[in-house]
Amino acid sequence: MSRFSKATLPLLETVELLQKGLPKVPFNATLRDFIEWNNLTNSQRNNFFAKKSSSRINEVTKLQPLLSHCMARWLHVEYKLNYYPYYDLNVVCLYTDLNAGIENAEHVVNYFKRYVTSGVYNRLNYYLVPLYDTKIDYKARSPSDPKIKVMKEGILSNHMNYQIDDPVFVTMINDVVKFLPCDLVQIDSQQKKWTQAYIEYDPQKGFLKQEFQTMDYWCHMTAKLLGLDKDHQGHEMYITTRLVHLFSQLHRTIPEHKLFIIDDPQRWSPNVSTILKSMMGWKTFPITQANISTHLYQPWTKENQFSKDNSTFITDFNQVKTLYSEITEGTKTLESEDLNDFANEWMDYEESRELLSGDPSNKINSVRQNLQDSSLAVIRG
C-alpha cells in the first residue's frame, strides 16, 4: 500500500516548501508544487542575485535595450489614450530574475525621463514583484532610479497584501510563463474522470512514487476551464494550472489591469487531419510541451543542489488567451503576435541610438537582426 493513504504529513504546498525547505523525512506533494519549488529555489540561489554566465543569458536579455524601448513606447501610448490624466501610470513587473527585472525597468524609466513630459514622468510608479515572497539580499544591486521599487511580497503567496483598484500594467517579460509549472493529469479509464499526479519524495532516496489521485482546487479549476471532461478524451497531458492561478489572482486583486507578456509560445504544426477537424468545429487541446529536469527526482544533497536544472513548460498562446477570457468573465481579451512584429510597430531607430548613449549603430542593427530571428511572441491586453 502506498504511503499516500497513510501519510501523517499533510500535502506540502509551494509556499511551505519555500519557507521551511525540504522536510527531513519522506513527504508528499503535488508534482506541480514540487517542480515549482525546485525552479524557484534555483532562481533564488542562482538567478536573483548572481551575475549570469553568457550561457545562462536568456533571449529577452540579449535583445535589450531595444526591446525595453519598444515596450516603453507602447506603455506611453496606452497610458495617454486610456488613463491620463485621471490615473497614475502604474507598472507591476512580475519577475523570476531580479537583476534582469531591474535592468529592464531602468531602460523603461529612462525613456520616460528623456522623451515624455514631466507631467507623465512624475506619475510613473514602477514595481518589481516576485511570484512568491523573497528576501532582498545584499548581493542584489539597487535600482538607479527612485521610481523603481523592489517588493518582497509575492503575488502568489498565500498572505500577499496586494489590492490595487487603479489601472495597472502587469508585465511578465523574462521567462515567467515558461517557468510556471503545469499539472500532469491522467484519465481514469474506470471512473471516466481526470486525476492529478502526486509524488512521494524522500530527501535521502529521492523520488519514490507517483500516483494519480483526486485533483486539488487549482488543478480541478483548470481542467474545468479547459472542458476536459466534456470535450477531450485523451490519456495524459500537462495543463497550465499555475498560470490559471496567477490570472485568477490578478483578476481578484488587480481587477483593472492590462497584461503585457513576452515568452516562448508553442508553435503549432497541424497535419491535414487536424486542419480538417478544426474547420469542422472540433476542439483541439494542444499538449503543453514539458521539459522536466532529469535531476529533479534525485536525492537532494549538498553536492548536487547547485546542479539541479529548471523544468520548463511551453504553452499554446491561443489556449492562454481563451483561459484568460474565461477567468476574467469575458471582460478582458488578449491578442498575440510575434515579437518581431511588435518591435517593428513600436521601434524608433533614432531614439534607440540616443538611449544607447553614443554606442555604435551596429549594436542596434545586431539586435534588430536578432529580433527578426527570434521565436518569442507577445501577448497583450
Secondary structure, 3 states (H helix, E strand, C coil): CCHHHCCCCCCECHHHHHHHCCCCCCEEEEHHHHHHHHHHHHHHHHHCCCCCCHHHCCHHHHCCCHHHHHHHHHHHHHHHHHCCCCCCEEEEEEECCHHHHHHHHHHHHHHHHHHCCHHHHCCEEEEEEECCCCCCCCCCCCCCCCCEEECCCCCCCCCCCCCCCCCEEEEECCCHHHHCCCEEEEEECCCCEEEEEEEEEECCCEEEEEEEECCCHHHHHHHHHHCHHHHCCCCEEEECHHHHHHHHHHHHHCCCEEEEEEECECCCCCCHHHHHHHHCCCCCCCCCEEECCCCCCCCCCCCCCCCCCCCEEEECHHHHHHHHHHHCCCCCCCEEEEHHHHHHHHCCHHHHHHHCCCCCHHHHHHHHHHHHHCCCEEEEC
